[in-house]
Amino acid sequence: MEAKRGATTALSPGGAFVVQFRADSEPLGGRVGGRVEHVLSGRAAHFASLDDLLRFLSDALAQWRAGEEAE
């Protein structure tokens, strides 16, 4: 992937995640599993599918945005 100039200006620590995949994961084959952590909150979860991973990312981002709006 090629980074676009200026794209980093929209990045925030609240959108940072660490994703660790199991050694037997094959994303293009539809098999993924591992652990994901939202860097800012420390909230973490194990995932056994791409849907699980995306659900965690979506929930963590929604909670972070809700917290930002409350401040």
N, C-alpha and C positions, 0 to 999 in steps of 0.2 A: 504494500500500500504506500502511496505517496502522500506525505503530509502537505497540507495546503498552507500557504503563507498566511499568517494572522490567525490560524485556527487555535493556537494555544491561548489567545487572549480570552476565549470563552471557557477555558478549563478552570475547574475549581477543585480544591481538596475534597469537597463533598461528593464529587463524582468519581473519586478514586477507589478502586477495588483491587484486591489481590485474588487471583484465581489460580488454584493449584489443581492440575488434572492428574488422575490416576495414570499409572504407566500403561495400562491397557486401553486407554481412551483412544477412540478413532473418530474424531469429529465429523469427517466427511462420510464416514460409514454410519453415522447416527448413534454412535455409542460414546457417551461421555459420562464421567463421574469424577468427583473430587470434593474440594472444599473452596468456599468463597468467603471473603471477608471485606466488609465496608471499612475502609481505612479510617475515616473520621470518627465513626461511632464505635468501632471494634466489634460490631455485630457480625456473627459468622454462622455459616451453615454448611452442611454436607449436601451435595446434590448427586442425583443418580440419572439425570436426564437433562437435555437442553432446556426443556420446559421448566424444570426445577430451578436451574440456574437463572433463566430469564425472569422467573417469578420473584426470586430473591432480589435480583438487581432492581426490578421495578418497584418492589415494596420498599427497599432501602432508599432509593431515590425519592420516592413519594414522601417518606417520613422525613428525610433531610429537607426537602423543599417546604414541607409543612412547618418544620422548625424554623427555617429561614424567614418565612412569612410571619411567624408569631413574634419574632424579635423586633 
